[in-house]
Amino acid sequence: MSERLEAIREVCRNIGSRIDRDYIDECIRAKECPTKLVNDLAVSGLLALGVPEEQGGDGSGIVEVSTMLDELARHGLVAPRVITSQMARTSITRHGTKEQQAEFLKGSAEGEKFFSFAVTEAEAGTNTFRIRTAAKRDGESYVINGEKAYITGVHEADWMLLVARTSPYDPESKTSGISVFVVDPKSPGISIVPMDIAPIMPDKSSMVYLDNVRVDAQNMIGREGQGLQALFDCLNPERILAGAMNVGLSDFVLAKSSAYANDRAPFGRPIGSYQAVAHPLALAKARTDAARLMTYEAAELYDSGQNVELQSEMVKYLGAEAIKVSAEAAMSTFGGSSVDFETGLVPLYLHARFQEIAPLNSNVVLSSIGTLGLGLPRSY
């Protein structure tokens, strides 16, 4: 590990010594953003990671942001708005004009501005090409109508990176017609309705309704109807950053389980000496470390400008598997006490199970890996 990455980890460890997992659990129960954690990230300069130097950042990339999320999660600390914000910042950095970067990225390195990311729709689900939110050109503006679902942190966001169709879906050319906009969530015509989500992560998830929302044409990132690459430059980092968070959180769960297995001795010997307890934890450890290697490989390839669609899919799958097997082993290790909220395992277990579903279903991921990595015919 380079001195730079180790310095990032050291700052994160210092934050972890001041803010513990109990605080995150409180935020999860209250469905609130972990403001204290986000403020610490801003003060420490960590939110400048992944932002161009000319916009107040340090000019680093996804490797550094992954390192931050990984180390924070090792202490049980998660902040979903950091991931959604970085997704948008990366897309704007790669595809926005200098003027757009100056306008929309200003303040994000200091934690003064945050992004939400709005692509998911209830009807379209995984099939982003079939989204119904439509943007129609009207002079120097676009008028946007539609709705988005499961949008994290939008009620507190300063900007929303919105994916819409500027031309109808065409089965013969389904990849065209996708456009990306930066939208102010407080714009007239936008209604934000919080959803009643299980206690998984801090930050609210909401439905977003757009009724004749007028957006300046200059807020489009990239060219009209050609926003697919700008979209992928949100989604590929999302999978990598989610993978980094999941392997870090898996380490946190394993440390918690190992400590309990070393201490709990109802029959005179620590239960960690029993293979039925030790082997699932050992398997989770192996999967976590393997997933971490894949995560950083994908991050390095992404930062070097290479196509990482296959690697990011693998990271999404392996990271989800790592946290899942760790959480399942933890529940078995703690036994009946695992469902006591005092142990803090229930939100972690729900989080782990949810990673098989979002931000992309693991079955779809495997299908994609089969096509991209093995040349198998697409099944959907």
Kinemage of the C-alpha trace (Angstrom):
@kinemage 1
@onewidth
@group {chain A} dominant
@subgroup {mainchain}
@vectorlist {calphas} color= white
{ca met a 1} P 0.000 0.000 0.000
{ca ser a 2} L 1.315 3.424 -0.916
{ca glu a 3} L 2.052 6.007 1.756
{ca arg a 4} L -0.820 8.067 0.382
{ca leu a 5} L -3.384 5.298 0.839
{ca glu a 6} L -2.029 4.469 4.276
{ca ala a 7} L -2.412 8.138 5.235
{ca ile a 8} L -6.074 7.984 4.151
{ca arg a 9} L -6.587 4.877 6.256
{ca glu a 10} L -4.971 6.545 9.254
{ca val a 11} L -7.319 9.522 9.038
{ca cys a 12} L -10.273 7.126 8.796
{ca arg a 13} L -9.036 5.180 11.824
{ca asn a 14} L -8.893 8.429 13.789
{ca ile a 15} L -12.483 9.170 12.830
{ca gly a 16} L -13.430 5.614 13.845
{ca ser a 17} L -11.928 6.243 17.278
{ca arg a 18} L -14.272 9.222 17.762
{ca ile a 19} L -17.476 7.918 16.147
{ca asp a 20} L -18.639 4.364 16.755
{ca arg a 21} L -21.150 2.038 15.130
{ca asp a 22} L -23.744 2.855 17.791
{ca tyr a 23} L -24.075 6.306 16.266
{ca ile a 24} L -24.731 4.799 12.816
{ca asp a 25} L -27.364 2.480 14.307
{ca glu a 26} L -29.069 5.494 15.871
{ca cys a 27} L -29.143 7.212 12.482
{ca ile a 28} L -30.515 4.058 10.830
{ca arg a 29} L -33.364 3.848 13.332
{ca ala a 30} L -34.108 7.551 12.859
{ca lys a 31} L -33.637 7.318 9.054
{ca glu a 32} L -31.277 10.256 9.217
{ca cys a 33} L -28.024 11.072 7.498
{ca pro a 34} L -25.004 10.500 9.807
{ca thr a 35} L -24.274 14.214 9.880
{ca lys a 36} L -21.588 13.954 12.528
{ca leu a 37} L -19.653 11.486 10.377
{ca val a 38} L -20.094 13.534 7.197
{ca asn a 39} L -18.906 16.670 8.995
{ca asp a 40} L -15.823 14.839 10.230
{ca leu a 41} L -15.100 13.667 6.680
{ca ala a 42} L -15.352 17.247 5.462
{ca val a 43} L -13.138 18.694 8.198
{ca ser a 44} L -10.509 15.998 7.658
{ca gly a 45} L -10.374 16.710 3.920
{ca leu a 46} L -11.567 13.246 2.908
{ca leu a 47} L -14.472 14.618 0.863
{ca ala a 48} L -11.899 16.224 -1.444
{ca leu a 49} L -10.917 12.753 -2.638
{ca gly a 50} L -12.065 12.140 -6.200
{ca val a 51} L -12.562 15.834 -7.022
{ca pro a 52} L -10.384 17.668 -9.598
{ca glu a 53} L -7.807 20.035 -8.152
{ca glu a 54} L -9.246 22.999 -10.047
{ca gln a 55} L -12.540 22.434 -8.201
{ca gly a 56} L -10.958 22.346 -4.759
{ca gly a 57} L -10.246 18.609 -4.650
{ca asp a 58} L -7.008 16.690 -4.499
{ca gly a 59} L -7.211 15.251 -8.026
{ca ser a 60} L -7.303 11.647 -6.825
{ca gly a 61} L -9.555 8.898 -8.134
{ca ile a 62} L -11.755 5.965 -7.255
{ca val a 63} L -8.867 4.065 -5.623
{ca glu a 64} L -8.593 6.720 -2.930
{ca val a 65} L -12.344 6.996 -2.405
{ca ser a 66} L -12.559 3.188 -2.181
{ca thr a 67} L -9.801 3.199 0.421
{ca met a 68} L -11.747 5.719 2.503
{ca leu a 69} L -15.027 3.776 2.323
{ca asp a 70} L -13.279 0.471 3.034
{ca glu a 71} L -11.497 1.744 6.139
{ca leu a 72} L -14.504 3.612 7.491
{ca ala a 73} L -16.657 0.514 7.084
{ca arg a 74} L -14.078 -1.545 8.999
{ca his a 75} L -15.203 0.568 11.938
{ca gly a 76} L -18.856 0.059 11.064
{ca leu a 77} L -19.165 3.568 9.622
{ca val a 78} L -21.211 4.025 6.447
{ca ala a 79} L -22.465 7.158 4.705
{ca pro a 80} L -24.554 6.417 1.588
{ca arg a 81} L -24.566 10.048 0.484
{ca val a 82} L -20.775 9.848 -0.017
{ca ile a 83} L -21.268 7.126 -2.635
{ca thr a 84} L -24.132 8.839 -4.468
{ca ser a 85} L -22.260 12.123 -4.443
{ca gln a 86} L -19.090 10.552 -5.809
{ca met a 87} L -21.051 8.795 -8.568
{ca ala a 88} L -22.360 12.138 -9.793
{ca arg a 89} L -19.047 13.935 -9.364
{ca thr a 90} L -17.249 11.319 -11.442
{ca ser a 91} L -19.743 11.592 -14.283
{ca ile a 92} L -19.561 15.379 -14.295
{ca thr a 93} L -15.764 15.303 -14.145
{ca arg a 94} L -15.535 12.964 -17.127
{ca his a 95} L -18.353 14.305 -19.281
{ca gly a 96} L -19.207 17.794 -18.094
{ca thr a 97} L -17.876 21.020 -19.542
{ca lys a 98} L -15.443 23.164 -17.577
{ca glu a 99} L -18.317 25.525 -16.848
{ca gln a 100} L -20.478 22.687 -15.535
{ca gln a 101} L -17.676 21.385 -13.371
{ca ala a 102} L -17.114 24.821 -11.898
{ca glu a 103} L -20.826 25.318 -11.204
{ca phe a 104} L -21.842 21.900 -9.920
{ca leu a 105} L -18.680 20.632 -8.234
{ca lys a 106} L -17.945 23.840 -6.376
{ca gly a 107} L -18.275 23.231 -2.667
{ca ser a 108} L -18.485 19.439 -2.883
{ca ala a 109} L -14.869 18.967 -1.820
{ca glu a 110} L -15.593 20.867 1.405
{ca gly a 111} L -18.822 18.988 2.081
{ca glu a 112} L -20.945 22.059 1.420
{ca lys a 113} L -22.708 20.475 -1.581
{ca phe a 114} L -23.978 16.923 -2.055
{ca phe a 115} L -25.560 14.991 -4.896
{ca ser a 116} L -28.256 12.380 -5.029
{ca phe a 117} L -28.554 10.047 -8.003
{ca ala a 118} L -31.911 9.409 -9.662
{ca val a 119} L -32.140 6.596 -12.191
{ca thr a 120} L -34.291 3.852 -10.616
{ca glu a 121} L -37.973 3.583 -11.512
{ca ala a 122} L -40.455 1.138 -10.032
{ca glu a 123} L -41.721 -0.129 -13.383
{ca ala a 124} L -38.390 -0.340 -15.215
{ca gly a 125} L -36.469 -1.893 -12.331
{ca thr a 126} L -33.135 -3.235 -13.581
{ca asn a 127} L -33.959 -2.392 -17.201
{ca thr a 128} L -32.771 1.210 -17.214
{ca phe a 129} L -33.379 1.483 -20.958
{ca arg a 130} L -37.134 1.264 -20.290
{ca ile a 131} L -37.338 4.213 -17.926
{ca arg a 132} L -40.375 6.424 -18.542
{ca thr a 133} L -39.167 9.728 -17.130
{ca ala a 134} L -39.105 11.954 -20.200
{ca ala a 135} L -37.384 15.258 -20.965
{ca lys a 136} L -38.714 17.357 -23.851
{ca arg a 137} L -36.834 20.307 -25.295
{ca asp a 138} L -38.642 23.631 -25.009
{ca gly a 139} L -36.500 26.544 -26.160
{ca glu a 140} L -33.498 26.892 -23.859
{ca ser a 141} L -34.945 24.428 -21.345
{ca tyr a 142} L -36.121 20.860 -20.986
{ca val a 143} L -39.449 20.026 -19.408
{ca ile a 144} L -39.227 16.805 -17.408
{ca asn a 145} L -42.072 14.526 -16.322
{ca gly a 146} L -41.922 11.175 -14.556
{ca glu a 147} L -41.080 9.555 -11.253
{ca lys a 148} L -38.108 7.917 -9.560
{ca ala a 149} L -37.999 5.398 -6.699
{ca tyr a 150} L -35.567 4.533 -3.882
{ca ile a 151} L -33.617 7.761 -4.275
{ca thr a 152} L -31.180 8.054 -1.370
{ca gly a 153} L -30.706 11.339 0.443
{ca val a 154} L -32.542 13.426 -2.139
{ca his a 155} L -34.445 15.424 0.510
{ca glu a 156} L -31.141 16.868 1.728
{ca ala a 157} L -29.231 16.956 -1.553
{ca asp a 158} L -28.172 20.179 -3.243
{ca trp a 159} L -28.208 18.597 -6.694
{ca met a 160} L -29.753 15.503 -8.233
{ca leu a 161} L -28.143 13.743 -11.191
{ca leu a 162} L -31.227 12.653 -13.113
{ca val a 163} L -31.428 10.111 -15.932
{ca ala a 164} L -34.289 10.641 -18.398
{ca arg a 165} L -35.310 9.787 -21.925
{ca thr a 166} L -35.116 12.540 -24.538
{ca ser a 167} L -36.526 10.202 -27.184
{ca pro a 168} L -38.871 7.207 -26.856
{ca tyr a 169} L -37.553 3.692 -26.285
{ca asp a 170} L -36.633 1.926 -29.522
{ca pro a 171} L -35.975 -1.860 -29.321
{ca glu a 172} L -33.694 -1.571 -32.362
{ca ser a 173} L -31.586 1.140 -30.744
{ca lys a 174} L -32.351 0.929 -27.062
{ca thr a 175} L -29.049 2.479 -25.963
{ca ser a 176} L -29.869 5.803 -27.626
{ca gly a 177} L -32.203 8.420 -26.244
{ca ile a 178} L -30.758 8.390 -22.712
{ca ser a 179} L -29.775 11.807 -21.350
{ca val a 180} L -28.352 12.956 -18.026
{ca phe a 181} L -29.241 16.206 -16.260
{ca val a 182} L -28.226 18.045 -13.120
{ca val a 183} L -31.450 19.077 -11.393
{ca asp a 184} L -32.125 21.115 -8.272
{ca pro a 185} L -34.375 18.893 -6.066
{ca lys a 186} L -36.067 22.055 -4.803
{ca ser a 187} L -37.240 23.044 -8.304
{ca pro a 188} L -40.954 23.805 -8.804
{ca gly a 189} L -42.823 20.684 -9.839
{ca ile a 190} L -40.684 18.237 -7.807
{ca ser a 191} L -42.353 16.346 -4.974
{ca ile a 192} L -40.275 14.178 -2.624
{ca val a 193} L -42.100 11.533 -0.594
{ca pro a 194} L -40.066 9.470 1.932
{ca met a 195} L -40.472 5.703 1.650
{ca asp a 196} L -40.962 3.385 4.629
{ca ile a 197} L -37.757 1.372 4.253
{ca ala a 198} L -36.501 -1.328 6.644
{ca pro a 199} L -33.643 -0.316 8.997
{ca ile a 200} L -30.724 -1.024 6.676
{ca met a 201} L -28.725 2.133 6.062
{ca pro a 202} L -28.745 5.720 7.336
{ca asp a 203} L -30.331 8.345 5.060
{ca lys a 204} L -33.903 8.331 3.828
{ca ser a 205} L -34.939 6.784 0.529
{ca ser a 206} L -37.699 8.603 -1.291
{ca met a 207} L -40.024 8.637 -4.238
{ca val a 208} L -39.407 11.627 -6.490
{ca tyr a 209} L -42.243 12.927 -8.665
{ca leu a 210} L -41.511 15.346 -11.507
{ca asp a 211} L -44.425 17.348 -12.911
{ca asn a 212} L -43.416 19.709 -15.734
{ca val a 213} L -40.079 20.437 -14.106
{ca arg a 214} L -38.167 22.984 -16.161
{ca val a 215} L -34.391 22.472 -16.338
{ca asp a 216} L -31.922 24.699 -18.166
{ca ala a 217} L -30.516 23.011 -21.283
{ca gln a 218} L -27.042 23.883 -20.010
{ca asn a 219} L -27.619 21.412 -17.171
{ca met a 220} L -27.409 18.447 -19.532
{ca ile a 221} L -24.237 16.401 -19.036
{ca gly a 222} L -22.952 15.321 -22.439
{ca arg a 223} L -24.987 15.321 -25.635
{ca glu a 224} L -28.721 14.810 -25.969
{ca gly a 225} L -29.608 11.143 -26.335
{ca gln a 226} L -25.967 10.107 -25.970
{ca gly a 227} L -25.757 9.961 -22.185
{ca leu a 228} L -25.135 6.249 -21.824
{ca gln a 229} L -21.418 6.593 -21.133
{ca ala a 230} L -22.083 9.379 -18.632
{ca leu a 231} L -24.524 6.978 -16.981
{ca phe a 232} L -22.013 4.122 -16.915
{ca asp a 233} L -19.474 6.485 -15.388
{ca cys a 234} L -21.930 6.696 -12.506
{ca leu a 235} L -22.825 3.016 -12.321
{ca asn a 236} L -19.363 1.453 -12.620
{ca pro a 237} L -17.973 3.548 -9.737
{ca glu a 238} L -21.150 2.779 -7.777
{ca arg a 239} L -20.423 -0.949 -7.967
{ca ile a 240} L -16.760 -0.448 -7.052
{ca leu a 241} L -17.509 1.881 -4.139
{ca ala a 242} L -20.290 -0.392 -2.881
{ca gly a 243} L -17.802 -3.260 -3.050
{ca ala a 244} L -15.285 -1.292 -0.991
{ca met a 245} L -17.939 -0.496 1.610
{ca asn a 246} L -19.083 -4.121 1.738
{ca val a 247} L -15.638 -5.645 2.252
{ca gly a 248} L -14.899 -3.119 4.981
{ca leu a 249} L -18.224 -3.821 6.666
{ca ser a 250} L -17.554 -7.539 6.320
{ca asp a 251} L -14.309 -7.067 8.274
{ca phe a 252} L -16.264 -5.182 10.937
{ca val a 253} L -18.774 -8.027 11.253
{ca leu a 254} L -16.018 -10.648 11.375
{ca ala a 255} L -14.132 -8.749 14.089
{ca lys a 256} L -17.341 -8.502 16.108
{ca ser a 257} L -18.070 -12.226 15.660
{ca ser a 258} L -14.520 -13.332 16.418
{ca ala a 259} L -14.429 -11.336 19.637
{ca tyr a 260} L -17.692 -12.951 20.735
{ca ala a 261} L -16.537 -16.441 19.695
{ca asn a 262} L -13.374 -16.017 21.747
{ca asp a 263} L -15.290 -14.885 24.806
{ca arg a 264} L -18.454 -17.009 24.783
{ca ala a 265} L -17.798 -20.340 26.557
{ca pro a 266} L -21.040 -21.974 27.802
{ca phe a 267} L -19.359 -25.403 27.989
{ca gly a 268} L -16.026 -24.268 29.361
{ca arg a 269} L -14.270 -23.689 26.028
{ca pro a 270} L -14.671 -20.700 23.686
{ca ile a 271} L -17.203 -21.504 20.969
{ca gly a 272} L -14.624 -20.273 18.446
{ca ser a 273} L -12.794 -23.560 18.994
{ca tyr a 274} L -15.740 -25.443 17.472
{ca gln a 275} L -15.322 -26.004 13.749
{ca ala a 276} L -19.037 -25.392 13.190
{ca val a 277} L -18.415 -21.834 14.384
{ca ala a 278} L -14.870 -21.313 13.118
{ca his a 279} L -15.250 -22.586 9.558
{ca pro a 280} L -18.048 -20.238 8.431
{ca leu a 281} L -16.090 -17.314 9.840
{ca ala a 282} L -12.908 -18.499 8.125
{ca leu a 283} L -14.739 -18.878 4.811
{ca ala a 284} L -16.112 -15.359 5.159
{ca lys a 285} L -12.596 -14.073 5.857
{ca ala a 286} L -11.251 -15.705 2.690
{ca arg a 287} L -14.091 -14.356 0.559
{ca thr a 288} L -13.704 -10.876 2.016
{ca asp a 289} L -9.997 -10.640 1.283
{ca ala a 290} L -10.501 -12.000 -2.247
{ca ala a 291} L -13.300 -9.490 -2.896
{ca arg a 292} L -11.080 -6.674 -1.632
{ca leu a 293} L -8.347 -7.548 -4.143
{ca met a 294} L -10.881 -7.476 -6.980
{ca thr a 295} L -12.246 -4.159 -5.735
{ca tyr a 296} L -8.904 -2.382 -5.844
{ca glu a 297} L -7.975 -3.933 -9.177
{ca ala a 298} L -11.204 -2.586 -10.687
{ca ala a 299} L -10.638 0.823 -9.084
{ca glu a 300} L -7.108 1.042 -10.509
{ca leu a 301} L -8.315 0.058 -13.983
{ca tyr a 302} L -11.115 2.622 -13.813
{ca asp a 303} L -8.742 5.404 -12.795
{ca ser a 304} L -6.451 4.502 -15.697
{ca gly a 305} L -9.336 5.070 -18.103
{ca gln a 306} L -10.043 1.467 -19.035
{ca asn a 307} L -13.450 -0.142 -19.557
{ca val a 308} L -14.326 -1.838 -16.270
{ca glu a 309} L -17.876 -2.963 -16.964
{ca leu a 310} L -16.938 -6.622 -16.377
{ca gln a 311} L -14.717 -5.919 -13.370
{ca ser a 312} L -17.274 -3.668 -11.693
{ca glu a 313} L -19.924 -6.370 -12.073
{ca met a 314} L -17.575 -8.870 -10.432
{ca val a 315} L -16.876 -6.443 -7.599
{ca lys a 316} L -20.600 -5.940 -7.033
{ca tyr a 317} L -21.173 -9.695 -6.834
{ca leu a 318} L -18.104 -10.595 -4.747
{ca gly a 319} L -18.610 -7.736 -2.285
{ca ala a 320} L -22.248 -8.715 -1.782
{ca glu a 321} L -21.256 -12.351 -1.247
{ca ala a 322} L -18.554 -11.373 1.245
{ca ile a 323} L -20.832 -9.341 3.499
{ca lys a 324} L -23.606 -11.928 3.160
{ca val a 325} L -21.532 -14.886 4.348
{ca ser a 326} L -20.029 -12.757 7.134
{ca ala a 327} L -23.451 -11.642 8.349
{ca glu a 328} L -24.873 -15.154 8.191
{ca ala a 329} L -21.883 -16.519 10.109
{ca ala a 330} L -22.308 -13.738 12.669
{ca met a 331} L -25.971 -14.559 13.220
{ca ser a 332} L -25.071 -18.222 13.823
{ca thr a 333} L -22.168 -17.294 16.084
{ca phe a 334} L -24.298 -15.052 18.292
{ca gly a 335} L -27.194 -17.526 18.260
{ca gly a 336} L -30.368 -16.338 19.936
{ca ser a 337} L -28.832 -13.048 20.997
{ca ser a 338} L -28.304 -12.096 17.351
{ca val a 339} L -31.858 -10.751 17.115
{ca asp a 340} L -31.367 -8.514 20.142
{ca phe a 341} L -30.928 -4.986 18.760
{ca glu a 342} L -28.330 -4.467 21.474
{ca thr a 343} L -25.887 -6.623 19.466
{ca gly a 344} L -26.342 -4.440 16.377
{ca leu a 345} L -26.512 -7.437 14.054
{ca val a 346} L -30.028 -7.021 12.672
{ca pro a 347} L -29.287 -3.896 10.564
{ca leu a 348} L -26.042 -5.495 9.378
{ca tyr a 349} L -27.834 -8.698 8.373
{ca leu a 350} L -30.575 -6.777 6.557
{ca his a 351} L -27.918 -4.710 4.813
{ca ala a 352} L -26.104 -7.872 3.732
{ca arg a 353} L -29.220 -9.518 2.324
{ca phe a 354} L -30.175 -6.327 0.521
{ca gln a 355} L -26.814 -6.251 -1.270
{ca glu a 356} L -27.957 -9.272 -3.278
{ca ile a 357} L -30.791 -7.133 -4.617
{ca ala a 358} L -29.480 -3.599 -4.954
{ca pro a 359} L -28.057 -1.609 -6.524
{ca leu a 360} L -28.217 -4.541 -8.938
{ca asn a 361} L -29.652 -8.023 -8.477
{ca ser a 362} L -26.969 -10.703 -8.159
{ca asn a 363} L -28.692 -12.934 -10.727
{ca val a 364} L -28.555 -10.135 -13.291
{ca val a 365} L -24.911 -9.572 -12.387
{ca leu a 366} L -24.075 -13.229 -13.005
{ca ser a 367} L -25.858 -13.105 -16.357
{ca ser a 368} L -23.848 -10.026 -17.265
{ca ile a 369} L -20.576 -11.658 -16.218
{ca gly a 370} L -21.449 -14.663 -18.360
{ca thr a 371} L -21.957 -12.425 -21.377
{ca leu a 372} L -19.072 -10.005 -20.812
{ca gly a 373} L -16.536 -12.482 -19.455
{ca leu a 374} L -17.403 -15.733 -21.170
{ca gly a 375} L -19.056 -14.669 -24.405
{ca leu a 376} L -22.326 -16.372 -23.534
{ca pro a 377} L -25.530 -15.140 -25.224
{ca arg a 378} L -27.425 -12.451 -23.347
{ca ser a 379} L -30.411 -13.908 -21.509
{ca tyr a 380} L -32.408 -10.695 -21.177
